[in-house]
Amino acid sequence: MTDFNVETYIKHLSMQEMTQKYQDIEKHLGYCQHCPRYGKIWSCPPLDIDVQVFLDRYDWIYLVCSKIIIDSDMVQKKDTPEKISAVGWDIMSAVKLDVDEKLRKLEGKSPGSLSLSATACNLCDECTRQDGGLCRYPEKSRYAIDAFGFSVVDITKVLFGIDILWSSDHLPEYYTLVHGFLTKDEVPDNLWRGIKMG
Ligand code: SF4
């Protein structure tokens, strides 16, 4: 698809600063309970781990913000809820999967690291969680960053200076996605070069 460009921004902060400034488990997981995917996808809350114990294993978190700028002709053409939903999903999924894959590759170069995806896992049409089965692709699926009670809206606005736009009567001018990358040590700058899509 060539109807969009992606600008990628990367920042990192200590896990202590991240949890102090951007985590409110009760508040944000409360929002998640209104999502139709709540409890139905392994990557989404409530997670099958102790969230805080899990995060305590890491000293740093890298945040990868993808600003997906949509071609202006496309913005004007997609003017019905059906078109907005279908095209918006296709664009977001394409970028999410691309960054997911790049971050999994980076895990291989950063011992002890683990990536967090932007939003719910979308590798299967129907997640096995609803039937009580095991994840089909545990080597590829990653927890959603939202599932740890982090505020993606605040991260996007405060850390990256980008306001999240929502679809209304046409596609927004841009979408944003935020992935995470948990590490014990800081990652050398040169390893981040391959992450940028645009
Ligand atoms: S890979 Fe499939 S089974 Fe595993 S979390 Fe994702 S959707 Fe669910």
Residues whose N, C-alpha, C, O or C-beta is under 5 A from the ligand:
A	BS01	SF4	W42 S43 C121 L123 C124 C127 T128 L134 C135 R136 Y137 S141
